[in-house]
Structures are given as structure tokens and as C-alpha cells.
Amino acid sequence: MPLVDIEVIEGVFDEGQKAQMIQKVTDAMVEVEGENMRSVTWVRLKEVRSGQWGIGGNTPSASDIKAMAAG
């Protein structure tokens, strides 16, 4: 039974985007492991509070990430 964890910054993604992540990751795993494993493929999405994680020594906020995504 595969278990995939996804960690994102809280407040960056809406409920629809999070559901889409879970569905697409599940589909990708099933593509590798076979359709019979779909019902036992777990995907957990965990949100980390803004400012509680870092990249390259910086702690970007949810608004920083949204601004990057907007281009």
C-alpha cells in the first residue's frame, strides 16, 4: 500500500487545487503500480504554516509564493 506525502505552505492552494494534487498524484502512482492498487493508494496533503519552512535560508510567506506563481 503506497503512501505519498505532499507538503505545501498553508494558504497558498485552495481546496480545488489540493484535491487536484491528490487526484493527479494518485493517478501517477496507479500508472506505475497498476489500477488494482488505486483503492489502497494513499496521498496525504500536509500544510505547513507560513514562515515555518525555508528555501535557501529564506522563509517565504504564502503571499510570496502566490506572487511567484502569478509571474
N, CA, C, O and CB atoms as a CASP TS submission, in Angstrom:
PFRMAT TS
TARGET T0000
AUTHOR 0000-0000-0000
METHOD Language model
MODEL 1
PARENT N/A
ATOM      1  N   MET     1       0.852  -1.167   0.000  1.00  0.00           N
ATOM      2  CA  MET     1       0.000   0.000   0.000  1.00  0.00           C
ATOM      3  C   MET     1       0.897   1.228   0.000  1.00  0.00           C
ATOM      4  O   MET     1       1.519   1.524   1.020  1.00  0.00           O
ATOM      5  CB  MET     1      -0.969  -0.001   1.220  1.00  0.00           C
ATOM      6  N   PRO     2       0.982   1.947  -1.103  1.00  0.00           N
ATOM      7  CA  PRO     2       1.819   3.141  -1.170  1.00  0.00           C
ATOM      8  C   PRO     2       1.199   4.317  -0.404  1.00  0.00           C
ATOM      9  O   PRO     2      -0.019   4.484  -0.348  1.00  0.00           O
ATOM     10  CB  PRO     2       2.049   3.533  -2.627  1.00  0.00           C
ATOM     11  N   LEU     3       2.078   5.107   0.173  1.00  0.00           N
ATOM     12  CA  LEU     3       1.679   6.317   0.881  1.00  0.00           C
ATOM     13  C   LEU     3       2.563   7.451   0.384  1.00  0.00           C
ATOM     14  O   LEU     3       3.788   7.379   0.483  1.00  0.00           O
ATOM     15  CB  LEU     3       1.792   6.143   2.439  1.00  0.00           C
ATOM     16  N   VAL     4       1.942   8.495  -0.151  1.00  0.00           N
ATOM     17  CA  VAL     4       2.668   9.649  -0.669  1.00  0.00           C
ATOM     18  C   VAL     4       2.286  10.859   0.177  1.00  0.00           C
ATOM     19  O   VAL     4       1.101  11.140   0.362  1.00  0.00           O
ATOM     20  CB  VAL     4       2.353   9.893  -2.189  1.00  0.00           C
ATOM     21  N   ASP     5       3.277  11.570   0.686  1.00  0.00           N
ATOM     22  CA  ASP     5       3.039  12.803   1.435  1.00  0.00           C
ATOM     23  C   ASP     5       3.422  13.991   0.577  1.00  0.00           C
ATOM     24  O   ASP     5       4.474  13.995  -0.062  1.00  0.00           O
ATOM     25  CB  ASP     5       3.832  12.812   2.765  1.00  0.00           C
ATOM     26  N   ILE     6       2.561  15.004   0.565  1.00  0.00           N
ATOM     27  CA  ILE     6       2.820  16.262  -0.114  1.00  0.00           C
ATOM     28  C   ILE     6       2.746  17.349   0.952  1.00  0.00           C
ATOM     29  O   ILE     6       1.767  17.426   1.694  1.00  0.00           O
ATOM     30  CB  ILE     6       1.795  16.520  -1.294  1.00  0.00           C
ATOM     31  N   GLU     7       3.769  18.185   1.030  1.00  0.00           N
ATOM     32  CA  GLU     7       3.751  19.288   1.980  1.00  0.00           C
ATOM     33  C   GLU     7       3.738  20.601   1.217  1.00  0.00           C
ATOM     34  O   GLU     7       4.548  20.820   0.317  1.00  0.00           O
ATOM     35  CB  GLU     7       4.965  19.220   2.937  1.00  0.00           C
ATOM     36  N   VAL     8       2.807  21.471   1.589  1.00  0.00           N
ATOM     37  CA  VAL     8       2.656  22.775   0.945  1.00  0.00           C
ATOM     38  C   VAL     8       2.526  23.843   2.030  1.00  0.00           C
ATOM     39  O   VAL     8       2.242  23.540   3.189  1.00  0.00           O
ATOM     40  CB  VAL     8       1.416  22.793  -0.011  1.00  0.00           C
ATOM     41  N   ILE     9       2.736  25.079   1.637  1.00  0.00           N
ATOM     42  CA  ILE     9       2.565  26.187   2.575  1.00  0.00           C
ATOM     43  C   ILE     9       1.068  26.461   2.735  1.00  0.00           C
ATOM     44  O   ILE     9       0.335  26.561   1.750  1.00  0.00           O
ATOM     45  CB  ILE     9       3.324  27.471   2.082  1.00  0.00           C
ATOM     46  N   GLU    10       0.637  26.578   3.961  1.00  0.00           N
ATOM     47  CA  GLU    10      -0.750  26.864   4.274  1.00  0.00           C
ATOM     48  C   GLU    10      -1.175  28.178   3.613  1.00  0.00           C
ATOM     49  O   GLU    10      -0.452  29.173   3.663  1.00  0.00           O
ATOM     50  CB  GLU    10      -0.958  26.927   5.802  1.00  0.00           C
ATOM     51  N   GLY    11      -2.349  28.166   2.999  1.00  0.00           N
ATOM     52  CA  GLY    11      -2.908  29.373   2.424  1.00  0.00           C
ATOM     53  C   GLY    11      -2.503  29.657   0.989  1.00  0.00           C
ATOM     54  O   GLY    11      -2.924  30.663   0.419  1.00  0.00           O
ATOM     55  N   VAL    12      -1.685  28.781   0.390  1.00  0.00           N
ATOM     56  CA  VAL    12      -1.270  29.005  -0.996  1.00  0.00           C
ATOM     57  C   VAL    12      -2.279  28.395  -1.963  1.00  0.00           C
ATOM     58  O   VAL    12      -2.631  29.016  -2.967  1.00  0.00           O
ATOM     59  CB  VAL    12       0.131  28.412  -1.245  1.00  0.00           C
ATOM     60  N   PHE    13      -2.740  27.202  -1.671  1.00  0.00           N
ATOM     61  CA  PHE    13      -3.616  26.471  -2.584  1.00  0.00           C
ATOM     62  C   PHE    13      -5.028  26.404  -2.028  1.00  0.00           C
ATOM     63  O   PHE    13      -5.227  26.228  -0.826  1.00  0.00           O
ATOM     64  CB  PHE    13      -3.078  25.057  -2.835  1.00  0.00           C
ATOM     65  N   ASP    14      -6.020  26.548  -2.928  1.00  0.00           N
ATOM     66  CA  ASP    14      -7.401  26.421  -2.482  1.00  0.00           C
ATOM     67  C   ASP    14      -7.802  24.938  -2.454  1.00  0.00           C
ATOM     68  O   ASP    14      -7.034  24.072  -2.876  1.00  0.00           O
ATOM     69  CB  ASP    14      -8.353  27.234  -3.408  1.00  0.00           C
ATOM     70  N   GLU    15      -8.994  24.663  -1.960  1.00  0.00           N
ATOM     71  CA  GLU    15      -9.443  23.277  -1.797  1.00  0.00           C
ATOM     72  C   GLU    15      -9.472  22.518  -3.132  1.00  0.00           C
ATOM     73  O   GLU    15      -9.134  21.335  -3.182  1.00  0.00           O
ATOM     74  CB  GLU    15     -10.831  23.253  -1.158  1.00  0.00           C
ATOM     75  N   GLY    16      -9.874  23.192  -4.197  1.00  0.00           N
ATOM     76  CA  GLY    16      -9.908  22.549  -5.511  1.00  0.00           C
ATOM     77  C   GLY    16      -8.524  22.167  -6.002  1.00  0.00           C
ATOM     78  O   GLY    16      -8.338  21.093  -6.574  1.00  0.00           O
ATOM     79  N   GLN    17      -7.552  23.041  -5.782  1.00  0.00           N
ATOM     80  CA  GLN    17      -6.177  22.750  -6.196  1.00  0.00           C
ATOM     81  C   GLN    17      -5.593  21.592  -5.383  1.00  0.00           C
ATOM     82  O   GLN    17      -4.876  20.748  -5.922  1.00  0.00           O
ATOM     83  CB  GLN    17      -5.294  24.003  -6.042  1.00  0.00           C
ATOM     84  N   LYS    18      -5.902  21.558  -4.099  1.00  0.00           N
ATOM     85  CA  LYS    18      -5.407  20.467  -3.263  1.00  0.00           C
ATOM     86  C   LYS    18      -6.021  19.140  -3.692  1.00  0.00           C
ATOM     87  O   LYS    18      -5.330  18.123  -3.744  1.00  0.00           O
ATOM     88  CB  LYS    18      -5.713  20.741  -1.782  1.00  0.00           C
ATOM     89  N   ALA    19      -7.310  19.145  -3.998  1.00  0.00           N
ATOM     90  CA  ALA    19      -7.963  17.924  -4.481  1.00  0.00           C
ATOM     91  C   ALA    19      -7.351  17.472  -5.802  1.00  0.00           C
ATOM     92  O   ALA    19      -7.176  16.276  -6.035  1.00  0.00           O
ATOM     93  CB  ALA    19      -9.479  18.149  -4.649  1.00  0.00           C
ATOM     94  N   GLN    20      -7.029  18.421  -6.654  1.00  0.00           N
ATOM     95  CA  GLN    20      -6.407  18.106  -7.943  1.00  0.00           C
ATOM     96  C   GLN    20      -5.022  17.485  -7.741  1.00  0.00           C
ATOM     97  O   GLN    20      -4.666  16.535  -8.438  1.00  0.00           O
ATOM     98  CB  GLN    20      -6.300  19.376  -8.813  1.00  0.00           C
ATOM     99  N   MET    21      -4.248  18.006  -6.805  1.00  0.00           N
ATOM    100  CA  MET    21      -2.933  17.427  -6.494  1.00  0.00           C
ATOM    101  C   MET    21      -3.088  15.962  -6.075  1.00  0.00           C
ATOM    102  O   MET    21      -2.376  15.084  -6.562  1.00  0.00           O
ATOM    103  CB  MET    21      -2.225  18.238  -5.370  1.00  0.00           C
ATOM    104  N   ILE    22      -4.024  15.720  -5.171  1.00  0.00           N
ATOM    105  CA  ILE    22      -4.235  14.370  -4.663  1.00  0.00           C
ATOM    106  C   ILE    22      -4.642  13.440  -5.803  1.00  0.00           C
ATOM    107  O   ILE    22      -4.121  12.330  -5.915  1.00  0.00           O
ATOM    108  CB  ILE    22      -5.308  14.367  -3.553  1.00  0.00           C
ATOM    109  N   GLN    23      -5.563  13.885  -6.642  1.00  0.00           N
ATOM    110  CA  GLN    23      -6.024  13.047  -7.755  1.00  0.00           C
ATOM    111  C   GLN    23      -4.905  12.750  -8.743  1.00  0.00           C
ATOM    112  O   GLN    23      -4.738  11.606  -9.166  1.00  0.00           O
ATOM    113  CB  GLN    23      -7.182  13.722  -8.480  1.00  0.00           C
ATOM    114  N   LYS    24      -4.142  13.764  -9.111  1.00  0.00           N
ATOM    115  CA  LYS    24      -3.085  13.568 -10.116  1.00  0.00           C
ATOM    116  C   LYS    24      -1.929  12.716  -9.584  1.00  0.00           C
ATOM    117  O   LYS    24      -1.357  11.915 -10.323  1.00  0.00           O
ATOM    118  CB  LYS    24      -2.549  14.923 -10.582  1.00  0.00           C
ATOM    119  N   VAL    25      -1.591  12.885  -8.317  1.00  0.00           N
ATOM    120  CA  VAL    25      -0.531  12.050  -7.736  1.00  0.00           C
ATOM    121  C   VAL    25      -1.017  10.603  -7.641  1.00  0.00           C
ATOM    122  O   VAL    25      -0.266   9.669  -7.922  1.00  0.00           O
ATOM    123  CB  VAL    25      -0.110  12.582  -6.328  1.00  0.00           C
ATOM    124  N   THR    26      -2.274  10.426  -7.244  1.00  0.00           N
ATOM    125  CA  THR    26      -2.842   9.072  -7.219  1.00  0.00           C
ATOM    126  C   THR    26      -2.786   8.454  -8.603  1.00  0.00           C
ATOM    127  O   THR    26      -2.358   7.309  -8.753  1.00  0.00           O
ATOM    128  CB  THR    26      -4.294   9.095  -6.706  1.00  0.00           C
ATOM    129  N   ASP    27      -3.217   9.200  -9.622  1.00  0.00           N
ATOM    130  CA  ASP    27      -3.180   8.693 -10.998  1.00  0.00           C
ATOM    131  C   ASP    27      -1.767   8.318 -11.423  1.00  0.00           C
ATOM    132  O   ASP    27      -1.572   7.295 -12.079  1.00  0.00           O
ATOM    133  CB  ASP    27      -3.748   9.731 -11.959  1.00  0.00           C
ATOM    134  N   ALA    28      -0.779   9.134 -11.057  1.00  0.00           N
ATOM    135  CA  ALA    28       0.613   8.840 -11.419  1.00  0.00           C
ATOM    136  C   ALA    28       1.091   7.556 -10.751  1.00  0.00           C
ATOM    137  O   ALA    28       1.764   6.743 -11.384  1.00  0.00           O
ATOM    138  CB  ALA    28       1.531  10.011 -11.025  1.00  0.00           C
ATOM    139  N   MET    29       0.753   7.368  -9.490  1.00  0.00           N
ATOM    140  CA  MET    29       1.154   6.146  -8.795  1.00  0.00           C
ATOM    141  C   MET    29       0.485   4.924  -9.420  1.00  0.00           C
ATOM    142  O   MET    29       1.128   3.894  -9.621  1.00  0.00           O
ATOM    143  CB  MET    29       0.803   6.238  -7.301  1.00  0.00           C
ATOM    144  N   VAL    30      -0.790   5.041  -9.723  1.00  0.00           N
ATOM    145  CA  VAL    30      -1.525   3.922 -10.316  1.00  0.00           C
ATOM    146  C   VAL    30      -0.966   3.578 -11.693  1.00  0.00           C
ATOM    147  O   VAL    30      -0.957   2.411 -12.083  1.00  0.00           O
ATOM    148  CB  VAL    30      -3.024   4.256 -10.421  1.00  0.00           C
ATOM    149  N   GLU    31      -0.504   4.573 -12.423  1.00  0.00           N
ATOM    150  CA  GLU    31       0.109   4.330 -13.728  1.00  0.00           C
ATOM    151  C   GLU    31       1.335   3.424 -13.586  1.00  0.00           C
ATOM    152  O   GLU    31       1.614   2.607 -14.464  1.00  0.00           O
ATOM    153  CB  GLU    31       0.505   5.664 -14.395  1.00  0.00           C
ATOM    154  N   VAL    32       2.057   3.572 -12.485  1.00  0.00           N
ATOM    155  CA  VAL    32       3.255   2.763 -12.248  1.00  0.00           C
ATOM    156  C   VAL    32       2.899   1.411 -11.624  1.00  0.00           C
ATOM    157  O   VAL    32       3.410   0.375 -12.049  1.00  0.00           O
ATOM    158  CB  VAL    32       4.236   3.521 -11.338  1.00  0.00           C
ATOM    159  N   GLU    33       2.024   1.423 -10.617  1.00  0.00           N
ATOM    160  CA  GLU    33       1.785   0.217  -9.830  1.00  0.00           C
ATOM    161  C   GLU    33       0.620  -0.633 -10.311  1.00  0.00           C
ATOM    162  O   GLU    33       0.495  -1.791  -9.912  1.00  0.00           O
ATOM    163  CB  GLU    33       1.551   0.592  -8.422  1.00  0.00           C
ATOM    164  N   GLY    34      -0.234  -0.075 -11.162  1.00  0.00           N
ATOM    165  CA  GLY    34      -1.377  -0.824 -11.688  1.00  0.00           C
ATOM    166  C   GLY    34      -2.688  -0.392 -11.056  1.00  0.00           C
ATOM    167  O   GLY    34      -2.739  -0.007  -9.888  1.00  0.00           O
ATOM    168  N   GLU    35      -3.742  -0.462 -11.848  1.00  0.00           N
ATOM    169  CA  GLU    35      -5.069   0.002 -11.435  1.00  0.00           C
ATOM    170  C   GLU    35      -5.588  -0.724 -10.194  1.00  0.00           C
ATOM    171  O   GLU    35      -6.329  -0.138  -9.405  1.00  0.00           O
ATOM    172  CB  GLU    35      -6.054  -0.176 -12.574  1.00  0.00           C
ATOM    173  N   ASN    36      -5.218  -1.968 -10.014  1.00  0.00           N
ATOM    174  CA  ASN    36      -5.687  -2.723  -8.846  1.00  0.00           C
ATOM    175  C   ASN    36      -5.244  -2.106  -7.531  1.00  0.00           C
ATOM    176  O   ASN    36      -5.817  -2.411  -6.485  1.00  0.00           O
ATOM    177  CB  ASN    36      -5.194  -4.146  -8.920  1.00  0.00           C
ATOM    178  N   MET    37      -4.234  -1.244  -7.561  1.00  0.00           N
ATOM    179  CA  MET    37      -3.727  -0.620  -6.336  1.00  0.00           C
ATOM    180  C   MET    37      -4.379   0.725  -6.018  1.00  0.00           C
ATOM    181  O   MET    37      -4.087   1.313  -4.977  1.00  0.00           O
ATOM    182  CB  MET    37      -2.241  -0.434  -6.446  1.00  0.00           C
ATOM    183  N   ARG    38      -5.258   1.224  -6.893  1.00  0.00           N
ATOM    184  CA  ARG    38      -5.878   2.538  -6.678  1.00  0.00           C
ATOM    185  C   ARG    38      -6.554   2.636  -5.307  1.00  0.00           C
ATOM    186  O   ARG    38      -6.384   3.626  -4.596  1.00  0.00           O
ATOM    187  CB  ARG    38      -6.902   2.820  -7.778  1.00  0.00           C
ATOM    188  N   SER    39      -7.303   1.625  -4.950  1.00  0.00           N
ATOM    189  CA  SER    39      -8.091   1.705  -3.706  1.00  0.00           C
ATOM    190  C   SER    39      -7.229   1.697  -2.452  1.00  0.00           C
ATOM    191  O   SER    39      -7.717   2.023  -1.370  1.00  0.00           O
ATOM    192  CB  SER    39      -9.069   0.554  -3.641  1.00  0.00           C
ATOM    193  N   VAL    40      -5.954   1.329  -2.575  1.00  0.00           N
ATOM    194  CA  VAL    40      -5.076   1.320  -1.405  1.00  0.00           C
ATOM    195  C   VAL    40      -3.914   2.296  -1.552  1.00  0.00           C
ATOM    196  O   VAL    40      -2.930   2.207  -0.818  1.00  0.00           O
ATOM    197  CB  VAL    40      -4.540  -0.079  -1.168  1.00  0.00           C
ATOM    198  N   THR    41      -4.024   3.223  -2.493  1.00  0.00           N
ATOM    199  CA  THR    41      -3.001   4.249  -2.676  1.00  0.00           C
ATOM    200  C   THR    41      -3.413   5.471  -1.864  1.00  0.00           C
ATOM    201  O   THR    41      -4.447   6.089  -2.118  1.00  0.00           O
ATOM    202  CB  THR    41      -2.813   4.611  -4.194  1.00  0.00           C
ATOM    203  N   TRP    42      -2.589   5.800  -0.891  1.00  0.00           N
ATOM    204  CA  TRP    42      -2.863   6.932  -0.012  1.00  0.00           C
ATOM    205  C   TRP    42      -2.046   8.128  -0.445  1.00  0.00           C
ATOM    206  O   TRP    42      -0.866   8.000  -0.771  1.00  0.00           O
ATOM    207  CB  TRP    42      -2.561   6.578   1.451  1.00  0.00           C
ATOM    208  N   VAL    43      -2.675   9.295  -0.449  1.00  0.00           N
ATOM    209  CA  VAL    43      -1.964  10.558  -0.673  1.00  0.00           C
ATOM    210  C   VAL    43      -2.405  11.490   0.449  1.00  0.00           C
ATOM    211  O   VAL    43      -3.594  11.761   0.617  1.00  0.00           O
ATOM    212  CB  VAL    43      -2.269  11.179  -2.116  1.00  0.00           C
ATOM    213  N   ARG    44      -1.431  11.975   1.213  1.00  0.00           N
ATOM    214  CA  ARG    44      -1.730  12.911   2.302  1.00  0.00           C
ATOM    215  C   ARG    44      -1.161  14.271   1.946  1.00  0.00           C
ATOM    216  O   ARG    44      -0.014  14.389   1.515  1.00  0.00           O
ATOM    217  CB  ARG    44      -1.150  12.409   3.662  1.00  0.00           C
ATOM    218  N   LEU    45      -1.972  15.284   2.130  1.00  0.00           N
ATOM    219  CA  LEU    45      -1.525  16.649   1.887  1.00  0.00           C
ATOM    220  C   LEU    45      -1.412  17.339   3.240  1.00  0.00           C
ATOM    221  O   LEU    45      -2.391  17.446   3.978  1.00  0.00           O
ATOM    222  CB  LEU    45      -2.506  17.419   0.927  1.00  0.00           C
ATOM    223  N   LYS    46      -0.226  17.797   3.550  1.00  0.00           N
ATOM    224  CA  LYS    46       0.026  18.459   4.828  1.00  0.00           C
ATOM    225  C   LYS    46       0.359  19.918   4.564  1.00  0.00           C
ATOM    226  O   LYS    46       1.141  20.239   3.669  1.00  0.00           O
ATOM    227  CB  LYS    46       1.177  17.759   5.610  1.00  0.00           C
ATOM    228  N   GLU    47      -0.239  20.790   5.350  1.00  0.00           N
ATOM    229  CA  GLU    47       0.052  22.213   5.210  1.00  0.00           C
ATOM    230  C   GLU    47       0.984  22.661   6.336  1.00  0.00           C
ATOM    231  O   GLU    47       0.770  22.349   7.508  1.00  0.00           O
ATOM    232  CB  GLU    47      -1.257  23.048   5.217  1.00  0.00           C
ATOM    233  N   VAL    48       2.010  23.391   5.950  1.00  0.00           N
ATOM    234  CA  VAL    48       2.980  23.936   6.892  1.00  0.00           C
ATOM    235  C   VAL    48       2.682  25.430   7.023  1.00  0.00           C
ATOM    236  O   VAL    48       2.497  26.121   6.021  1.00  0.00           O
ATOM    237  CB  VAL    48       4.472  23.675   6.417  1.00  0.00           C
ATOM    238  N   ARG    49       2.635  25.914   8.237  1.00  0.00           N
ATOM    239  CA  ARG    49       2.327  27.328   8.446  1.00  0.00           C
ATOM    240  C   ARG    49       3.333  28.217   7.739  1.00  0.00           C
ATOM    241  O   ARG    49       4.528  27.923   7.702  1.00  0.00           O
ATOM    242  CB  ARG    49       2.300  27.655   9.936  1.00  0.00           C
ATOM    243  N   SER    50       2.837  29.294   7.185  1.00  0.00           N
ATOM    244  CA  SER    50       3.681  30.287   6.528  1.00  0.00           C
ATOM    245  C   SER    50       4.755  30.759   7.500  1.00  0.00           C
ATOM    246  O   SER    50       4.466  31.054   8.659  1.00  0.00           O
ATOM    247  CB  SER    50       2.836  31.485   6.020  1.00  0.00           C
ATOM    248  N   GLY    51       5.998  30.828   7.023  1.00  0.00           N
ATOM    249  CA  GLY    51       7.112  31.256   7.857  1.00  0.00           C
ATOM    250  C   GLY    51       7.762  30.128   8.644  1.00  0.00           C
ATOM    251  O   GLY    51       8.758  30.348   9.333  1.00  0.00           O
ATOM    252  N   GLN    52       7.206  28.915   8.549  1.00  0.00           N
ATOM    253  CA  GLN    52       7.724  27.779   9.304  1.00  0.00           C
ATOM    254  C   GLN    52       8.556  26.832   8.445  1.00  0.00           C
ATOM    255  O   GLN    52       8.799  25.691   8.839  1.00  0.00           O
ATOM    256  CB  GLN    52       6.582  27.020   9.932  1.00  0.00           C
ATOM    257  N   TRP    53       8.993  27.291   7.284  1.00  0.00           N
ATOM    258  CA  TRP    53       9.836  26.482   6.409  1.00  0.00           C
ATOM    259  C   TRP    53      10.710  27.424   5.614  1.00  0.00           C
ATOM    260  O   TRP    53      10.419  28.617   5.533  1.00  0.00           O
ATOM    261  CB  TRP    53       8.988  25.567   5.467  1.00  0.00           C
ATOM    262  N   GLY    54      11.765  26.916   5.031  1.00  0.00           N
ATOM    263  CA  GLY    54      12.671  27.795   4.303  1.00  0.00           C
ATOM    264  C   GLY    54      13.228  27.170   3.045  1.00  0.00           C
ATOM    265  O   GLY    54      13.265  25.951   2.885  1.00  0.00           O
ATOM    266  N   ILE    55      13.661  28.053   2.155  1.00  0.00           N
ATOM    267  CA  ILE    55      14.344  27.670   0.919  1.00  0.00           C
ATOM    268  C   ILE    55      15.603  28.520   0.848  1.00  0.00           C
ATOM    269  O   ILE    55      15.528  29.749   0.844  1.00  0.00           O
ATOM    270  CB  ILE    55      13.424  27.870  -0.364  1.00  0.00           C
ATOM    271  N   GLY    56      16.740  27.879   0.794  1.00  0.00           N
ATOM    272  CA  GLY    56      17.999  28.612   0.683  1.00  0.00           C
ATOM    273  C   GLY    56      18.236  29.599   1.814  1.00  0.00           C
ATOM    274  O   GLY    56      18.862  30.641   1.622  1.00  0.00           O
ATOM    275  N   GLY    57      17.730  29.263   2.995  1.00  0.00           N
ATOM    276  CA  GLY    57      17.927  30.135   4.150  1.00  0.00           C
ATOM    277  C   GLY    57      16.883  31.231   4.286  1.00  0.00           C
ATOM    278  O   GLY    57      16.914  31.995   5.251  1.00  0.00           O
ATOM    279  N   ASN    58      15.959  31.320   3.334  1.00  0.00           N
ATOM    280  CA  ASN    58      14.885  32.320   3.372  1.00  0.00           C
ATOM    281  C   ASN    58      13.582  31.645   3.794  1.00  0.00           C
ATOM    282  O   ASN    58      13.403  30.445   3.584  1.00  0.00           O
ATOM    283  CB  ASN    58      14.718  33.019   1.983  1.00  0.00           C
ATOM    284  N   THR    59      12.680  32.413   4.386  1.00  0.00           N
ATOM    285  CA  THR    59      11.381  31.883   4.795  1.00  0.00           C
ATOM    286  C   THR    59      10.264  32.612   4.047  1.00  0.00           C
ATOM    287  O   THR    59       9.667  33.549   4.578  1.00  0.00           O
ATOM    288  CB  THR    59      11.190  32.020   6.330  1.00  0.00           C
ATOM    289  N   PRO    60       9.982  32.180   2.811  1.00  0.00           N
ATOM    290  CA  PRO    60       8.929  32.848   2.047  1.00  0.00           C
ATOM    291  C   PRO    60       7.559  32.623   2.670  1.00  0.00           C
ATOM    292  O   PRO    60       7.284  31.570   3.245  1.00  0.00           O
ATOM    293  CB  PRO    60       8.930  32.356   0.604  1.00  0.00           C
ATOM    294  N   SER    61       6.716  33.625   2.545  1.00  0.00           N
ATOM    295  CA  SER    61       5.349  33.542   3.065  1.00  0.00           C
ATOM    296  C   SER    61       4.422  33.008   1.975  1.00  0.00           C
ATOM    297  O   SER    61       4.819  32.859   0.819  1.00  0.00           O
ATOM    298  CB  SER    61       4.859  34.932   3.570  1.00  0.00           C
ATOM    299  N   ALA    62       3.197  32.728   2.363  1.00  0.00           N
ATOM    300  CA  ALA    62       2.200  32.284   1.395  1.00  0.00           C
ATOM    301  C   ALA    62       2.018  33.333   0.303  1.00  0.00           C
ATOM    302  O   ALA    62       1.886  32.986  -0.871  1.00  0.00           O
ATOM    303  CB  ALA    62       0.858  31.998   2.093  1.00  0.00           C
ATOM    304  N   SER    63       2.011  34.607   0.676  1.00  0.00           N
ATOM    305  CA  SER    63       1.839  35.660  -0.326  1.00  0.00           C
ATOM    306  C   SER    63       3.045  35.735  -1.265  1.00  0.00           C
ATOM    307  O   SER    63       2.878  36.047  -2.444  1.00  0.00           O
ATOM    308  CB  SER    63       1.623  37.016   0.360  1.00  0.00           C
ATOM    309  N   ASP    64       4.254  35.456  -0.770  1.00  0.00           N
ATOM    310  CA  ASP    64       5.439  35.412  -1.633  1.00  0.00           C
ATOM    311  C   ASP    64       5.288  34.319  -2.682  1.00  0.00           C
ATOM    312  O   ASP    64       5.595  34.533  -3.855  1.00  0.00           O
ATOM    313  CB  ASP    64       6.716  35.179  -0.798  1.00  0.00           C
ATOM    314  N   ILE    65       4.814  33.143  -2.260  1.00  0.00           N
ATOM    315  CA  ILE    65       4.655  32.022  -3.191  1.00  0.00           C
ATOM    316  C   ILE    65       3.564  32.324  -4.205  1.00  0.00           C
ATOM    317  O   ILE    65       3.721  32.019  -5.387  1.00  0.00           O
ATOM    318  CB  ILE    65       4.329  30.725  -2.432  1.00  0.00           C
ATOM    319  N   LYS    66       2.454  32.922  -3.759  1.00  0.00           N
ATOM    320  CA  LYS    66       1.389  33.293  -4.695  1.00  0.00           C
ATOM    321  C   LYS    66       1.896  34.296  -5.718  1.00  0.00           C
ATOM    322  O   LYS    66       1.536  34.207  -6.892  1.00  0.00           O
ATOM    323  CB  LYS    66       0.185  33.873  -3.941  1.00  0.00           C
ATOM    324  N   ALA    67       2.718  35.241  -5.305  1.00  0.00           N
ATOM    325  CA  ALA    67       3.275  36.237  -6.224  1.00  0.00           C
ATOM    326  C   ALA    67       4.199  35.558  -7.243  1.00  0.00           C
ATOM    327  O   ALA    67       4.194  35.925  -8.418  1.00  0.00           O
ATOM    328  CB  ALA    67       4.047  37.333  -5.438  1.00  0.00           C
ATOM    329  N   MET    68       4.988  34.575  -6.805  1.00  0.00           N
ATOM    330  CA  MET    68       5.861  33.837  -7.747  1.00  0.00           C
ATOM    331  C   MET    68       5.014  33.093  -8.765  1.00  0.00           C
ATOM    332  O   MET    68       5.336  33.092  -9.953  1.00  0.00           O
ATOM    333  CB  MET    68       6.785  32.838  -6.989  1.00  0.00           C
ATOM    334  N   ALA    69       3.942  32.463  -8.320  1.00  0.00           N
ATOM    335  CA  ALA    69       3.086  31.689  -9.217  1.00  0.00           C
ATOM    336  C   ALA    69       2.394  32.584 -10.243  1.00  0.00           C
ATOM    337  O   ALA    69       2.151  32.170 -11.377  1.00  0.00           O
ATOM    338  CB  ALA    69       2.042  30.917  -8.412  1.00  0.00           C
ATOM    339  N   ALA    70       2.082  33.812  -9.835  1.00  0.00           N
ATOM    340  CA  ALA    70       1.406  34.754 -10.733  1.00  0.00           C
ATOM    341  C   ALA    70       2.340  35.286 -11.814  1.00  0.00           C
ATOM    342  O   ALA    70       1.894  35.806 -12.838  1.00  0.00           O
ATOM    343  CB  ALA    70       0.832  35.915  -9.935  1.00  0.00           C
ATOM    344  N   GLY    71       3.649  35.147 -11.570  1.00  0.00           N
ATOM    345  CA  GLY    71       4.625  35.594 -12.577  1.00  0.00           C
ATOM    346  C   GLY    71       5.053  36.945 -12.339  1.00  0.00           C
ATOM    347  O   GLY    71       5.870  37.476 -13.091  1.00  0.00           O
TER
END
